[in-house]
Amino acid sequence: QVQLQESGPGLVKPSQTLSLTCTVSGASITTNLQYWDWIRQPPGKGLEWMGAINYDGDTYYSPSLKSRTSISRDTSKNQITLHLSSVTPEDTAVYYCVERTGAIWGSWGQGTQVTVSS
């Protein structure tokens, strides 16, 4: 059973960079054909796919967020990291780390609330 746990600051000031870490257990992030997605859900809105990193370290980003988003990994710690720069209150959301095989989402982290406010 793959388990994912997001961690990071719950409060970020506008214009700063948000950094979140996803710690994966029960599977290696380099497992063939595995993708690791970041998805967020702003209050009262639907899920928004932000980007992903795959088993080879290739990254993929939502066009609307590409200029502000960076996803990386630490294979020694089995962690995925999300950086979102120049945040505004519109980036307030619950952020999820999600396992994906092809087009099928599998395990989700519990999510972490991030509020952007001065």
N, C-alpha and C positions, 0 to 999 in steps of 0.2 A: 504494500500500500504506500503510494507516494504521498508525502506530506509536505506542505509548503507553509512557510511562516514569514509574513511580511514584518518589517521593522523599520522604524525611522521616526523623525519628529512629528508630533501631532499638530504643531503650529509653526507656520513659516510666514515671514514678512513679505509683503509685496516687493517684487524686483529681485528677490533672492532665488537661489537654486534649491529645489527640492531634491533630496536624495533618499531613496528607499532601497532596502536590501531584502531579497527573498532568499531564505535559507531552505534548501531542499534536502529532504531525507527520504530514504527508501528507494532512491534511484540516483544514478549519476546524471549530471546535467549534460554529459557528453554521450549519453546513450543514443545509439543510431536512430535517426528519424524523429527524435524528440525536439519539440519547440517549447519555449518558455515565454509566455505572453505577459504583458502588463495591460490590465484593463481597469478602467475607473468608472465610477458612477456618481455624478454630481447629485446633490439633493433634489429630489423630485424629477429626475431625468433618467434616461435609459443608460445602458452600458455603452461605454466608448472604448474601442480597441485602440491602444496607444502604440504598441510596437511589440517586437519579439526578437529573441536571439535563439539560434538553433544549435544543434549538437556540434556543429563545426565552428561555431562562433560567428556565423553570418548574422547580420542584423537587418531588421525590416521595421519601417516606421510608417505611421499614419501620415499621409500628406499634410494634413492640417496641423500636425504637431512636429513634423520632421525638423524644422529649424530650431526647435527648443529642446528636443529629446535626444538622449543618449542612453543606450543600454549596453552593459558590459557584463563580464562574468569573471569569477575567480574559481577556477577548477579545483584548486587545492582546498578551498573551503566549501565547494559545491554551492556557491551563491551566485545570484543574479542581482545586478544593481541597476536601478533606474535613476537617471538625472533629468530633471525638468527645470530649465532655466527661465529666468524673467517671469516668475509666477505672478498671477493676479488673483483677485478673489474668485474669478471664474474657474480657477483650478482647484477650488475647494471640492473635495470628493472623497469617497471611499476608494482606495486603490487596492487592486487585487493582483496577485501573481497566480498564473494559471498554467497548468501543464497541457500540452497539446500534441497529439499524434496526427499528422496530416491535417485534416480539417476538423478533427474531433477533439473538443475540449475534454479533459479528464478531470484531474484533481484541482481544486481551487484552494487557495489560502483563505484564512478567515477574513481577510481584508483589514486595512488600517485606515482610520479616518485622518485626513489631512485638511486642516483649515488654513487658509491664507488670509491673514489679517494683521493690521498694524497694531 
